[in-house]
Amino acid sequence: MKSLAIRLSAKPYIDRQKFPYGFRKSGDFSITEADLLTNYGKTLLGLESGELLPESEDEKHFVEFINGKVEAANNLEKAWAKYVRLARGKKHFYTLHSSASNQSDYDDDFSDDEFDVA
């Protein structure tokens, strides 16, 4: 990977709300992706929110990427896109229990009277 002209964050970026045990231990990111997010995350978040102004071509490209004008061009942008998808996207939850637990509410042919034992 070529060296990126993006500022390192002064402090490590940690998202305790969505990844309470860190990016490395989440199981969602590779070690490289976790390190990139930890080292550059605060800068990327600042660029995304507009708190920081881009100072280099790579930072300008990142802002264009965040705004949907260009595709991800490096591993850092791909890792950020993955982070955003996992942290801010809709979390799918699957269960073995049917959401239609009371069948009579959904089916006109179903009647509780059929199962009454006198």
Buried (B, 14 or more C-beta within 10 A) or exposed (E): EEEBEBBEBEEBBBBEEEBEEBBBEBEBBEEEBBBBBBBBBBBBBBBBEEEBEBEEEBBBBBBBBBEEEEEBBBBBBBBBBBBEEBEEEEEEEEEEEEEEEEEEEEEEEEEEEEEEEE
